Amino acid sequence: MTTATRTTIAELASQLRPALLRLTRLVRIQRVDMSVTLTQLSAMGTLRKSGPMSAGELAACERVQPPSMTKVIANLEERGLVRREVHPTDRRQAVIEITAAGDALLESERRSRDAWLSRQLATLSTEERALIQRAIPIMEKLAEQQK
């Protein structure tokens, strides 16, 4: 890779990063229930996507310390959004799973954010929306790399 190419890539990164951060922030604030934190929503989303798991596994998935996850789980459990079940092979452990109420909250949050983003996309031209559509697989590829 040439120096000019590295400079062009660095410039692109410098332009893309703040735009992504602003858009992500705007999407995140389109909330239904502000009493549930983004960390709590993320933990429920992980449980929804990956299925029941121990508190330690959930902490690792969410990249937080186990004591922090214990507090998140306790709050969600108190609200009836997750529940603890006895581990099927190790009765000393608990498995955390999302409840129907937690699933409904996640769905409500998703609908709210999708509706907001749909309104924003509707303000763009057909060509601009097509360009975004073509960029989605590229952005997903970047997100999957996690380097």
C-alpha positions in Angstrom: 0.0 0.0 0.0 1.4 3.4 -1.0 1.7 6.4 1.3 -0.9 8.2 -0.8 -3.3 5.3 -0.4 -2.7 5.2 3.3 -3.4 9.0 3.5 -6.6 8.6 1.5 -7.8 5.8 3.7 -6.9 7.8 6.8 -8.9 10.8 5.5 -11.8 8.6 4.7 -11.7 7.2 8.2 -11.5 10.7 9.6 -14.6 11.7 7.7 -16.6 8.5 8.2 -16.1 8.1 12.0 -17.8 11.3 13.2 -20.7 10.8 10.7 -21.2 7.3 12.0 -21.0 8.4 15.7 -23.6 11.2 15.1 -26.0 8.9 13.3 -25.6 6.1 15.9 -26.2 8.6 18.7 -29.4 9.9 17.0 -30.7 6.4 16.5 -29.9 5.4 20.1 -31.9 8.3 21.6 -35.1 7.2 19.8 -36.2 5.4 22.9 -39.5 4.1 24.2 -38.6 3.4 27.8 -35.8 5.7 29.1 -35.8 3.9 32.4 -34.0 1.0 30.8 -30.3 1.8 30.1 -28.6 1.1 26.8 -26.4 -1.4 28.7 -29.5 -3.2 29.9 -31.0 -3.2 26.3 -27.7 -4.5 25.0 -27.7 -7.4 27.5 -31.3 -8.3 26.6 -30.4 -8.1 22.9 -27.5 -10.5 23.4 -29.8 -12.9 25.3 -32.4 -12.6 22.6 -29.9 -13.3 19.8 -27.7 -15.9 21.5 -30.1 -17.5 23.9 -29.9 -18.3 27.6 -26.4 -18.1 29.2 -24.7 -17.7 32.5 -24.0 -14.2 34.0 -20.3 -14.7 33.3 -20.9 -15.6 29.7 -23.2 -12.6 29.3 -20.6 -10.3 30.9 -17.9 -11.6 28.5 -20.3 -11.1 25.5 -21.0 -7.6 26.6 -17.3 -6.9 27.5 -18.1 -5.8 31.0 -16.9 -7.0 34.4 -19.0 -9.7 36.0 -19.9 -7.5 39.0 -21.3 -4.9 36.7 -23.3 -7.5 34.8 -24.6 -8.9 38.1 -26.1 -5.4 38.8 -27.6 -5.2 35.3 -29.2 -8.6 35.6 -30.6 -7.9 39.0 -32.3 -4.7 37.7 -33.7 -6.5 34.7 -34.9 -9.4 36.8 -36.6 -7.1 39.2 -38.5 -5.5 36.3 -39.4 -8.9 34.9 -37.4 -8.5 31.7 -35.1 -11.5 32.3 -35.3 -14.5 34.6 -32.8 -16.8 36.2 -33.2 -20.6 35.8 -31.1 -23.3 37.4 -28.3 -24.5 35.1 -29.3 -27.8 33.6 -26.0 -29.6 34.4 -24.5 -27.4 37.2 -27.1 -26.6 39.8 -24.7 -24.1 41.5 -25.0 -21.8 38.5 -27.9 -19.9 37.0 -28.8 -19.4 33.4 -30.2 -16.0 32.5 -32.9 -15.8 29.8 -35.0 -13.0 28.4 -38.7 -13.0 29.3 -41.7 -12.3 27.0 -41.8 -8.8 28.6 -38.1 -8.2 27.8 -38.7 -9.5 24.3 -41.6 -7.1 23.9 -39.6 -4.2 25.2 -36.8 -4.9 22.7 -39.3 -5.1 19.9 -40.9 -1.8 20.9 -37.5 -0.2 21.0 -36.6 -1.6 17.6 -39.9 -0.3 16.1 -39.3 3.2 17.5 -35.8 3.4 16.1 -36.8 1.9 12.7 -39.7 4.4 12.4 -37.4 7.4 13.2 -34.8 6.1 10.7 -37.5 5.5 8.1 -38.6 9.1 8.4 -35.1 10.3 7.9 -34.5 8.1 4.9 -37.7 9.4 3.3 -36.2 12.8 3.1 -33.4 11.5 0.8 -33.6 11.1 -2.9 -34.1 7.7 -4.5 -30.5 7.8 -5.6 -29.2 8.5 -2.1 -31.3 5.7 -0.6 -29.9 3.3 -3.3 -26.4 4.4 -2.5 -27.0 3.6 1.2 -28.5 0.3 0.3 -25.4 -0.6 -1.6 -23.1 0.5 1.3 -24.9 -1.7 3.9 -23.0 -5.0 3.0 -19.7 -3.0 3.1 -20.5 -1.6 6.5 -21.5 -5.0 7.8 -18.1 -6.3 6.5 -16.3 -3.6 8.4 -18.3 -4.4 11.6 -17.5 -8.1 11.3 -13.7 -7.6 11.1 -13.5 -6.3 14.7 -9.7 -5.7 14.4 
